[in-house]
Amino acid sequence: MENYIKLLRFLKGHRKLFSVAVLTMLISSFFEGFQLSLLVPMTDRIFNNKKIVVSNQLPGFIQVWIDKFNEVEPATLFWIFPIIVIVVLLLKNIFIFAYQYLMSDVSQRIMRDMRSRLYERIQSLSLDYFSKKRTGELISRITHDVNVVENALSYGVTDLFRQTFMILMFTVIVFSINPKAAFIIFVVFPLIGYPMSVIGKKLRKISQGTQEKMADINTLLLETISGIQLVKAFGTEKYETERFKGQNRDYYKLRMKSIKRIIVISPITEIFGAICGIVIILWMGRSVMDGELSFGVFILFFGSIMSIISPIKKLGNVNALTQQAIAASVRIYEVLDAQPTVVEKPDALEIKEMTRSIDIENVDFHYSQESGIVLKNINLQVKKGEIIAIVGPTGTGKTTLVNLIPRFYDPTSGTVKMDGTDLKNVSMRSLRNQIGIVTQESILFNDTVKANISYGYPAAAQEEIEAAAKKAFAHRFIMNMPKGYDTMIGDRGFRLSGGEKQRISIARAILKNPPILILDEATSQLDSESEKYVQEALDLLMQGRTVVAIAHRLSTIKKAGKIVVLEHGQIVGAGPHEELLKTCSLYRRLYEMQFSSES
């Protein structure tokens, strides 16, 4: 029940429109019941020239109408009949169109808002959340899971109200005609309801597995399409195709399990409906033959009972849709209820440009209790205008350490300060506005060169963008592109070389003009020629700035005023290059292994 209530919470903000939709739906349902309850007995009077006879005492206002119809000549009713039919059908279909349109509008608004809320929540979460979740899984929540919920809201909720109202209305009709015979409904409901309930519970479990399998497929698609160059380089097209076929086959099997349970609802209700109909004919047929009940009224009773069976069948499908949507909504709420671990305080300070230093004091860090300590007892001061290089073996915590400065993560213990102010007390925007980051993997979007350079600064003038590109030694190759700065660079900059991507990333950092610069092995994956251009661009970018660089290249390290050596998450050496060669065995070993060929 709790999950169902959470599903209905998606209606928040659209309740007025939803209420209008439900009202028009009820009116259309009324006309549907009205046409059956009025028109069928009228045919009895017109074509059989017999009075409408009901064996049961009806409410006064209904009996008055029946008496009036019995007094009207069949010939007169014959001409009135088509007018009533047309008016009722016209009104019914006007309201059917209205409620279908309004309910579709409600469901589409909910989908729009749900996707926006999911994306907004994902953007607000801290980086550690993304280390635990697959990108394809998050995409599946925004696309597939939202579609499942939309299906339940647009069709399920509509039918839930409509069919429930139809059942109530036809129940009133049959009880008005023959209360004793009408009690058959209380036999039919449990017989149909129990298997539908069992099927619904199984559907929820299957649906959860289906949605998880769709997340697996999305992840596989994202990885193999974005990594298509690697796939082709290693000739694993057939392997990846078979892997996808396996995932697709598993999804197909789960979907067929779900479909089988949905479509079995129809024959179950059909069989019980047929049994119910036979019982009614055997029970009430003698009353019609003896003239105690007119044939038209009997047809109205029989038709009303059958009209109850149809909504019950549809409610079975509603239950199936609802169970699938509940499974999807649980996954959606897992994202919506997730909380960022790095949170800005309500009264966070707006800090100005750093004037003294960044101080990392007694810092320990781990991503989770299971992962173990990544950084241990780190104490480091980065003074304004200083260039610091961080070196160490792979997996020793270099990137984690620099990620504490823009507060992508908070230390597990200890503090990171800027000019004596704990970064936890600082607004993230004022902090990150001071920091430019260039990583070894250039992060570019499928947009124009201009948009990628001015990312975060859409109001930047063309002259400013070109000036930044020139300082990054990117202007020449950009101008050689088909549309210059308006050229689309493809997904993740697919149309550019590694060096070109990196120089656009550097141009982006130059345009930002940050006083603090973080370089995460910015030249480690480049060939010699590309490295030359990128290094020259970095040299210009580093001038007059505070720089923290994770470095493998000797050229970067030699420019550093201080080199920090990390091993197993601890600082084992710090100082100038020449001093560390004498005092730090690890640095000396790294230098001999990685750098001696460059010197």
N, C-alpha and C positions, 0 to 999 in steps of 0.2 A: 504493500500500500504506500509505503514511504517513497519508493521509486516512482510510483504512478503520480503521486503528488508533485514530485520533482519534475516529472515530465510536463505536467500542466503548468508549472511555473514559467515555462517558455511563453505562455500566453500573456504574461505580465507586460503592461504597456499597450496591449491591443484588446483589452477586455470590452471596451465600448463597441468597437467594430465587431468583435466576436459576438456580443450580445445582440446586435442588430441582425447579424447573420443567422443566429439561432432563432430569433423571432420570425424572420421571413421563412425559415425552414419549417417552423411549427405551423405557420399559416398555410404553406404549400401542402404540408401533410394533412392538415384539416380538410382542405379542398379535395384531396385524394380520397379520404375516408367519406367525405360528404357525397361525392359523386356516386360512390358505390351504394351507400345507404339510402340515397334518394332515388337514383335512376333505376336500380334493379326492381324495387317494388312498383315504380311507375309503369314499367313494361308489363307487369302483371295486370294492371288496371287497363292499359291501352289495348294490348293484343289478346288478352283472354276475356276482357269485359267482366272481370270478377273483382269483388272488393278485396282490398288489402286486409288480410286476417293475420293477427299475431296472437299466439296462444297465451302469451304472458301479459299481465297488466303493465302497460308502459307508463313512464312519467307523463304528467298532464300535457305539457307543451308539445310533446311528440305525438301524443294521441290526438290532439287538436288538429295537427297537420295531416295526420292519416285520415281523420274524419273528413277534412276538407277535400282531400284527393278523392275519397270515395264518393263525394257528392258531385264532382265534376264529371261531365260526360267524356267518355273515351275519345270521341272525335275532337273535342276541344283540347284534351291533353296531348293528342297526337301532334297538334301544331305548336303547343307550348314546349313539348319535349325537346326538339332540336335546338330551340333557343337556349334552354337551360343547359343542355350539353355543351354548346359552344361557349357560353359565358363561364361555366365552371372550368372547362378545359383551358380557356384563355387566362383566367385568373390563376389557376394552378400553375401553368407554365411560366407566367410572368414571375411568380414568387419562386419557382424552381430556379429560373435563370438568376434571380437576384441573390438567393442564398448560395448558389454554386459560385457565382462571381465573388461574393463577399468572403466566403470561406477560402477560396483560392487566394484572394488578396491577403487575408490574415496569415495563411500558411507561408506565402512568399515573403511577407514582412518578417515573420518569425525566422525563416531561413536566412534572410539578409542580416538580421540583427544577431542571430546565433553565430554566423560565420565571422561577423565583425567582432563580437565579444571573444570568440575563440582566438582570433588573430591578435587582438589587443592584449589578451591574457598571455599568449605565447611571447609577444614582444616584451612584456613586463617581467617575465621570469628571468632568473639569474642563469649564468652560464652553466652552473653545475647541473641544472635540470636537463639541459640538452646533452650532457655526457651520459645520462641515464636513458634517454628516449631516442628512438630512431626517427630520422626526418620523415621517412615514408609513413610511419605510424601517425605522426602529427598531421601530415597531409590527409591521411585517411579519416581522421576525426573531423576535419573541416569539410571534406567532400562527401565521402560515402556515409559516415554516421549521421551527418546533418540531413542528407537525403532520406535516410530511413525514418528519422523523426518527422521530417516534412510530410512524408507519405502517410504516416499515422495521423498527423494533425489535419491534413487536408482531406483525407478520406475517412480515417478512423473516427476522429471526433465528430465529423459531420454525420456519419452513419450512427454513431453512438446516440446522439440526440434524436436524430430523425427516426431511426428504427425503434427506439424506446418509446417515442411518442406514438408511432404507428401501432405498436403492440398494445399500449394503453387504450388508444382510441377504439381499435377493433375488439378489444376485450370488453369494453363498455357496451359496444353494439351487441355482441353475442350474449352477454348477460342480460341485456334488455329484452332480447327475443326469447331465450330459453335458459334460465339460470342453471337448471339441472344438467342439461347437455353441455353447458359452457364449462362445467367443472372438469371436463376432459383436458382442458388447458393445463391444469395442475398436475396431470399425469404426463403430458407431453413435455413440459418445461424441464423437469428433472432428467427425463430420459435423454433429451438432447443436450442439456446444460452440462451434465457430468463429463461425457466424452470431450466436449469442447474445452472444459477446464483442464483436463489432463493433457490434451493436445497443446494448449496454450503454454503450460509450464515447460513442456519439452521444447517448444518452439523458442522460448527465451534462451535456453541453454545452447541450442543449435545456432541461434542468431548471434550469440556472443562469439562462438567459434568462427562463424562466417565473417564477422567484422574483423576479428583478429587475423584471419587468413587474408582478407583484403588489405590489411595493413602490411602483411608480409609481402604481398604482391607489389604494393606501392613502393616499399623499400627496395625490393629487387629491381623494379623498373628504374627508380631514381639512381641507384648505384651503377647499374649496367649501362644506362643511356649516358649518364654524366661521365662514366669511365669507359666509353666506347673505344677510345684510342688504345687503352690498355688491353681491352678484350681482343681487339684486332691484332695488336702487337704480339700477344701470346697465342693467337689462333684458337681462342676458347669460345668462338661463336656457337659451336655445336653444344658444348658443355653448358653454356648459359641458356641456350634455347631449351635444352632438356630440363634444366633447373626450373625455368619458368613454366614449362609444361607440367612439371610435377606440382608446383604451387597452384597452377590454374586447375589441374585435375582435382586437387584436394578441395579447392573452392567450389568446383562444380558438384562434387559429391555432397558437400554440406548444403549447398543450395537445393539440390534435389531432395535431400532429407526434409528440408524446410517446406518445399513445394508439395511434397507428398502429403505432409500433415495438413497443409492448408486446403488442398483440393479434396481431401477425404471428408471434410466438414460438410460439403454439399450433398453427397450421396447419403450420409447419415441422416441429415435433416429431411431429405427427400423421402427416405424409407419410412421414417416416423410420421411424416406428413401424410403419406399414402395410407398408413394404418389408421391414422386419426380420421381421415376422410371416409374410409370404409365403415368405421364405427359410427360416425355421424349419420351416414345414409341408412344403415341398419336400424339405428335408434329413432331417427326422426322421419324416416320415409313413410311409415304407417300414418303419422299425423297428417302428412300432405295428402295421402290417398283417402283419408277419412274426412278431409275438408276442414280439419281443425287448424291447419296452417296453410296459407296460400303458397303456391309454388315460388313466386318471386321472393317472398320473405325467407323461405327455405334456402333459396339460392344466395340471398344476402347473408344468412347465417353461415352457410357452407363456405361462401367466398371470403367472409370475414375470418373464419378459422384458418383457411388456407393463406389468407393475407397475413396472419400472425406467424405462420410457419416461415414465410419468406424473410421477414425482419429478423427472426431468430437465426436463420441461416447467415444473414448478413452480419449479425452481431458476433457470430462465430469467426467470421473473417476479420471483424473489428478487433476481437480479442487476439487473433494471430498477429495483426499489424501492431497492436499495442505492445504485445510481448517483445516483438522485434525492436520496437522503438524504445522500450524500457532498457533493453540491453545496450542500445546505442547511446541513450541518455546517460547511463552510468559511465560510459567511456568519455562522453563529452564533459560531464561534471568532474571527472578525474583531472581534466585540464583546467576547467573553470575554477575548481576549488584549490588548485595548486597555488602555493604562496612563494614569492621570491625569497631567497635566503639573504640576499643583499638588499636591505630596505633603507630608503631615505627617511630621515626623521622629519616630522611635520615642521619643526622649527629649524631646519637645516640652514647652515650659514652659507652665504654667497662669498666665496673667497676670491681675492684678486690674484694677479700674477705672482708666482713664487718669487720671494726676495732673498731667502736664505738657503733652505735645504729641504730635502725629503729624508725623513728618519724612519728606518725600519728597526723596531726595538723588540727584542726577545720574542720573535715571531715563530710560532709553530703552525703547521697547516696540514690538514688531511681532507680528502674529498668525502670520505665516509669512514665509519669505524672499521669496516671490512678492508678498506684499501690500505690502511696503515699510514704512518707519518710520511708526508712528502717533503716538508721543510721542518727543520728542527733548530731552535734557538738561533734564529737569524738576526744579526745586528749589523746594520749597514747604513751609512750616511752618504747621500748624493747631494753635493753642494751645487748651488746655482752656477751654471756655465761649465760644469765639470762633465767630462766624457768618461763613462765607466763601461768597461767590457765585462761580460759575465761568460765564463767558460766552464766546461766540465763534460764528463761523459754523457751520452744519451740517457734520458730518463732520470736525471739527477735533480730535476726541479727548477731548471733555469726559466722556462716559460711561465711556470706557476709563480715564481718570484716576481717577475716583471708584471704579471697580471694583477698583483696586489696594488700596484701604483695607481692605475685608473679605477681601482675598486671593482674589478670584474668578480673578485672573490674577497671575502673578509677573512682575516687570519683566524685560526681556531683559538689561538691565544696570542697575547702581545698586541702591539699597536703599530699602525703606519701613520705617520704625521707629515704634514706639509706646513712649514714655518711654525711648528709647534702645535698645530691644530690636528686633532685626531680626524682622519678621513671619514669616520663614521658620523661625524657631526657636520659634514660638509655636503652641500647639494651636489648631486652627481653631474648636473649640467655645467656648473661653474668649475668643477674639477676636470671633467673630460674635455671642456673647451680649451684647456691649457695643454692637452696632450695630443700629439700626433703619433700614429702607429703605422709602421711599414713591416709587414710580415713576409716570411719566405714564400707563402702562397698568396699571390695577389688575388684579392677578392673584388671581382668586377661583376657588373650586372649587364643583362642583355638590353643595352640602351646605347645611346650615342656616346662618342668619346667625350663630348662636352658635358653630358649629364654625369658621366663617371668621374670626371675631374672635379666638377662642382658639386659632387654629392655632399649633402648637408648644407650647402650654400647655394641654393637655386637662384638667388638674386645676383650672383656674381656676374660682372660684366664680361663681355667677350675678350676685352683687352686684358683683364686680370687672369682669365683662364689661359690665354695664349702666353702671357708672361710666365705663369707657373710652368706651363709645358716647355717653354724655352729653357728655363732653369733646370728642368728635369731631362734635358736633351731629348725631348719627345716631339717637339714642334715639327721637325723635318719629316719624320716618318708619318706623322698625322696628316700633313699637307699632301703627302703622296697617296693618301687613301682616296677612294672614289668621291666621297663627299666631305673630305676634310674632317672638321670637328663634328659634323653632323652624320658621320658614318656609324652605322650600327655595328657593334663589335662581336655580336653573337653571345650565346650562352656562356657565362663565365669568361668572356673574352676569347672565345674559341678561335677567332680569326687572327689573333695576335700571337707573336712569338713570346717566349718567356721574358726576354729582356724588355720587349715593348709593354707587356703587361706591368712589369715592375716599374717602368718609368712613368706610366700613367698613375700608378699608385703613389709614386713619389710626388708627381705633379699635384695630386689631390692633397697630400700632406703639406706641400709648399703653399698652396692656395689657402689652406687653413691657417698657416703661419703660427704654429704652436710654440710656446717657449720651452716645452719639454717634449723630447722625441724618444720613442721606444722603437728600436730596430730588432726584430726577431729573425736573425739569420737571413737578412734581406738579400744577400748575394749568393747564398749557399747552393742554389740550384741552377746557376747560370753558366753558360759557356764563357770562355775567356774574353771574347769580343764584347758580348753583352755585359759582362761584369765590369769591363772598363768604363762603358757609358754610365751604367748604374752607379758605380763607385764614385765617378765624378759628380753625378747628380746628388748622391748622398753627402759628399764632401761639402757641396754648396748648402745643402739642407741643414747640415750639422753646425754650420758656422753661427756662433753666437747663441747656441742653444744648450740646454742641459740634455745630455744624451745618455740613455742606458741601452747598451747594445748586447744582444746575445750573438756571439761571434764565433765563427770557425776560421775565418780568413785572417791571415797575418796582417794584411793592410789595415783592416779595421782595428785590430788589437793594438797595433803600434801607435795609433792615434790616441789611444785611451790614456788618460792621466792615471787611472787606477784600474787594475784588473782583479776581478773577484773570481776565485776558483771554488766551484761547488763539487762536493762528492757525497752521495747518499743523503742529499738534502741539507747538508751542513757546509758552512764556509770553512775551507781548510787552508785558504791562503788569500791574501789581499795585498796589493802593492803594484809598483811599476813592473814592466816586463823584465828588465835586467835583474831586479831584486828577486822576483819569483823564480827565475831560472836557477838561482842559487839556493833559495830557501824552501821551495815547494816541489817535492818530487813528482806529484801528480801533474803539475803544470809543465814541468820539464819533460815528462813522458809524453804529454799531449803535444807539446811543441815539436818534439822529435818525430812523433808519428804523423802529425797532420801539417805542420808548418815548415819543416826544414826544407822541403822541396821548393817552397815559394821564396825563401830568403836569398 
